[in-house]
Amino acid sequence: MTLVLGLTGGIASGKSTADAFFKKQQLPIIDSDLIAHDILNVGEAGYHQVVQQFGSKFLNSDQTLDRHRLGEVVFSNPKQLSILNKITHPLIFEIIQTKITQNKQANEELVILDAPVLFESGAQKYCDKTLLITVPEKTQIKRLITRDGLTRKAALNRINSQMPLAQKIELADYVITNTGTIKELEVQLAQLLLKLKGEKNGMS
């Protein structure tokens, strides 16, 4: 039986580091961010719907979507973000379901579904267990400013567009706090994999 582990966390919490660790363990990863990016490429269904809804002013000169400009608008306006999510989430979910089915057919023991807005979007319905990686807001802001070149206000808008951390902690099966080194995070993830293996064996 394939176990699907939903991986989530606030922006800049360390999910990419967790993904890199899981890849080293040769675990299949379904990256919802990558899916979300691909469905907005020129010619894709999401692209056409977003341009129709938001207008050609969000296109670059080569007709690709100006993702940065669109992000500035939707992350500072909950109503606009909700409109964008209504377009993209069903398309993303369809691909997630297909990928989960493919991994089950391949008899994979464990599949990671990386979804930053796992709980906000309701994608946890595709998971058997969920893992939340947390980091203090101060660290999040610092990382976003450095990593994405955002202003403090823009960084806060992105953080506040997601579900409050306390709510996510209530919903998650497992919570890992990422305030140490990469090695310390990897140790915690390795311990979780052992725990999952033990629980899975106990169920079979």
RAVENKA-V170358 format. One record per pair of residues at least 12 apart in sequence whose C-alpha atoms are under 7 Angstrom apart, sorted by the first residue. I is the first residue (numbers start at 1). J is the second residue. Records with the same first field share a line. If there is no record, write none. Layout:
BEGIN
I=J, J
END
This chain:
BEGIN
1=109
2=104, 107, 108, 109, 110
3=109, 110, 111, 128
4=110, 111, 112, 113, 127, 128, 129
5=111, 112, 113, 127, 128, 129, 130, 131
6=112, 113, 114, 115, 124, 127, 129, 130, 131
7=112, 113, 114, 115, 130, 131, 132
8=114, 115, 116, 117, 118, 131, 132, 133
9=116, 132, 133, 134
10=116, 134, 159
11=140, 159
12=140, 143, 144
13=133, 134, 135, 140
14=133, 178
15=133
21=186
27=110, 111
28=111, 112
29=111, 112, 113, 114
30=112, 113, 114
31=113, 114, 115
32=92, 114, 115
33=115
35=92
36=92
41=64
42=64
46=87, 88
49=87
58=70
75=157, 158, 161
76=157
117=162
120=163
129=173
130=172, 173, 174
131=172, 173, 174, 175
132=172, 174, 175, 176
133=175, 176, 177, 178
134=176, 177, 178
135=177, 178, 179
141=155, 156
END
